[in-house]
């Protein structure tokens, strides 16, 4: 083994170059790994959000009359679908939209929207004298690492379906 005698020998030496290169690239590899973890988790939560929205609409459209206890069970199904992710940051909405003879849409009943308020529908869905069930689920995701985003990400989905067993669904609240 040859001994280094000065700066020229240090810069010409090739011993330990792989270790130095690895030490330089390791932080980038770790950042990429954490980024893939966050992106994968966000994608999994988004898929769960979409599935929860469809489940909410499909369960609701099977009723002809919905009582408050039924509504609690319907909304609880959304939390079950979102598992293993906490549904604490989820906002769940299910509403019935009534469309009058002129194609104007209003909220018939809802767990979050104001009944009687106007509702903007896509033109293709504004069929006169009909009803639609509108389900929407939003989930706020806080990334595990703060390297890529510091603000929470809101993942949401919405869906319109028509009532299955009757023209409209009656909501009974005490």
C-alpha positions as CSV (number, residue, x, y, z in Angstrom):
1,X,0.0,0.0,0.0
2,X,1.4,3.3,-1.0
3,X,1.3,6.2,1.4
4,X,-0.1,9.6,0.3
5,X,2.5,12.3,0.4
6,X,0.5,15.4,-0.5
7,X,-2.6,16.9,-2.1
8,X,-1.7,15.6,-5.6
9,X,-1.6,12.0,-4.3
10,X,-5.0,12.5,-2.6
11,X,-6.7,13.7,-5.8
12,X,-5.1,10.9,-7.9
13,X,-6.1,8.1,-5.4
14,X,-9.0,5.9,-6.4
15,X,-9.4,4.1,-3.1
16,X,-12.7,4.6,-1.4
17,X,-14.4,6.3,-4.4
18,X,-17.4,3.9,-4.4
19,X,-17.9,4.7,-0.7
20,X,-17.9,8.4,-1.3
21,X,-20.3,8.1,-4.3
22,X,-22.6,5.9,-2.2
23,X,-22.6,8.5,0.6
24,X,-23.5,11.2,-1.9
25,X,-26.3,9.3,-3.6
26,X,-27.9,7.8,-0.4
27,X,-29.9,10.9,0.6
28,X,-31.5,11.0,-2.9
29,X,-32.3,7.3,-2.7
30,X,-34.0,7.8,0.7
31,X,-36.0,10.8,-0.6
32,X,-37.2,8.8,-3.5
33,X,-38.2,5.9,-1.2
34,X,-40.2,8.2,1.1
35,X,-41.8,9.8,-2.0
36,X,-42.9,6.4,-3.3
37,X,-44.3,5.5,0.1
38,X,-46.4,8.8,0.2
39,X,-47.5,8.4,-3.4
40,X,-48.5,4.8,-2.9
41,X,-50.5,5.7,0.3
42,X,-52.2,8.6,-1.4
43,X,-53.2,6.4,-4.3
44,X,-54.5,3.7,-2.0
45,X,-56.6,6.3,-0.1
46,X,-58.0,7.7,-3.4
47,X,-59.0,4.3,-4.5
48,X,-60.7,3.7,-1.2
49,X,-62.5,7.1,-1.5
50,X,-63.8,6.2,-4.9
51,X,-65.0,2.8,-3.7
52,X,-66.6,4.4,-0.6
53,X,-68.5,6.9,-2.9
54,X,-69.9,4.1,-5.0
55,X,-70.8,2.0,-2.0
56,X,-72.6,5.0,-0.4
57,X,-74.6,5.5,-3.6
58,X,-75.4,1.8,-4.1
59,X,-76.6,1.3,-0.6
60,X,-78.7,4.4,-0.6
61,X,-80.5,3.8,-3.9
62,X,-81.9,0.4,-2.6
63,X,-84.2,2.1,0.0
64,X,-87.7,3.5,-0.6
65,X,-87.8,5.2,2.9
66,X,-84.8,6.2,4.9
67,X,-85.0,6.8,8.6
68,X,-82.3,8.4,10.7
69,X,-81.1,5.0,12.0
70,X,-80.8,3.8,8.4
71,X,-78.8,6.9,7.5
72,X,-76.4,6.3,10.3
73,X,-75.8,2.7,9.1
74,X,-75.4,3.9,5.5
75,X,-72.8,6.5,6.6
76,X,-71.1,3.9,8.8
77,X,-70.6,1.7,5.8
78,X,-68.4,4.4,4.3
79,X,-66.1,4.2,7.4
80,X,-65.9,0.5,7.0
81,X,-64.9,0.8,3.4
82,X,-62.2,3.4,4.3
83,X,-60.6,1.0,6.8
84,X,-57.7,0.7,7.7
85,X,-57.4,4.4,7.1
86,X,-59.1,6.6,9.7
87,X,-62.3,8.1,8.6
88,X,-61.9,11.0,11.0
89,X,-60.9,13.4,8.1
90,X,-63.5,12.0,5.7
91,X,-66.5,14.2,4.8
92,X,-69.4,12.1,3.6
93,X,-72.5,13.5,1.8
94,X,-75.5,11.7,0.4
95,X,-78.4,13.7,-1.0
96,X,-81.5,13.3,-3.2
97,X,-81.7,15.8,-6.0
98,X,-85.2,16.6,-7.4
99,X,-85.5,17.8,-11.0
100,X,-88.6,19.7,-11.8
101,X,-90.5,19.9,-15.2
102,X,-88.2,22.7,-16.4
103,X,-85.0,20.8,-15.6
104,X,-84.2,22.9,-12.4
105,X,-82.5,20.8,-9.7
106,X,-83.0,21.3,-6.0
107,X,-81.9,19.4,-2.9
108,X,-84.8,17.2,-1.7
109,X,-83.0,15.9,1.4
110,X,-79.4,15.6,2.5
111,X,-77.2,14.9,5.5
112,X,-75.0,18.0,4.7
113,X,-76.6,20.2,2.1
114,X,-79.6,22.5,2.8
115,X,-82.9,21.0,1.6
116,X,-84.6,23.3,-0.9
117,X,-81.4,24.8,-2.1
118,X,-80.6,24.8,-5.8
119,X,-78.1,22.3,-7.2
120,X,-76.1,22.5,-10.3
121,X,-76.3,19.4,-12.4
122,X,-74.5,18.4,-15.6
123,X,-76.8,19.1,-18.5
124,X,-77.0,15.4,-19.5
125,X,-78.4,14.5,-16.1
126,X,-81.1,17.2,-15.9
127,X,-84.0,15.0,-17.0
128,X,-87.3,16.7,-16.1
129,X,-89.5,15.2,-13.4
130,X,-86.9,12.8,-12.0
131,X,-84.7,12.3,-8.9
132,X,-81.1,11.4,-8.5
133,X,-79.1,10.3,-5.5
134,X,-75.8,12.3,-5.2
135,X,-73.0,10.8,-3.1
136,X,-69.7,12.4,-2.4
137,X,-66.8,11.4,-0.2
138,X,-63.8,13.7,0.5
139,X,-60.7,12.6,2.5
140,X,-57.9,14.8,3.7
141,X,-54.6,13.1,3.5
142,X,-51.6,14.3,5.4
143,X,-48.4,13.0,3.9
144,X,-46.1,11.1,6.2
145,X,-43.1,13.1,5.0
146,X,-42.9,16.8,4.5
147,X,-40.3,16.7,1.8
148,X,-42.9,16.8,-1.1
149,X,-45.9,18.6,0.3
150,X,-46.6,20.4,3.5
151,X,-50.2,21.1,2.9
152,X,-52.8,18.3,3.3
153,X,-54.1,16.8,0.1
154,X,-57.9,16.5,-0.4
155,X,-58.9,13.4,-2.3
156,X,-62.6,13.3,-3.3
157,X,-65.1,11.6,-5.6
158,X,-68.8,12.1,-6.4
159,X,-71.4,10.0,-8.1
160,X,-75.0,10.3,-9.3
161,X,-77.3,7.3,-9.4
162,X,-81.0,7.0,-9.8
163,X,-83.2,5.3,-7.1
164,X,-83.6,1.6,-7.8
165,X,-86.8,0.6,-6.2
166,X,-89.0,3.7,-6.6
167,X,-89.0,7.0,-8.4
168,X,-87.7,8.8,-5.3
169,X,-86.6,8.0,-1.8
170,X,-88.5,9.4,1.2
171,X,-86.4,10.7,4.1
172,X,-88.1,10.6,7.5
173,X,-86.5,12.6,10.3
174,X,-88.1,12.9,13.7
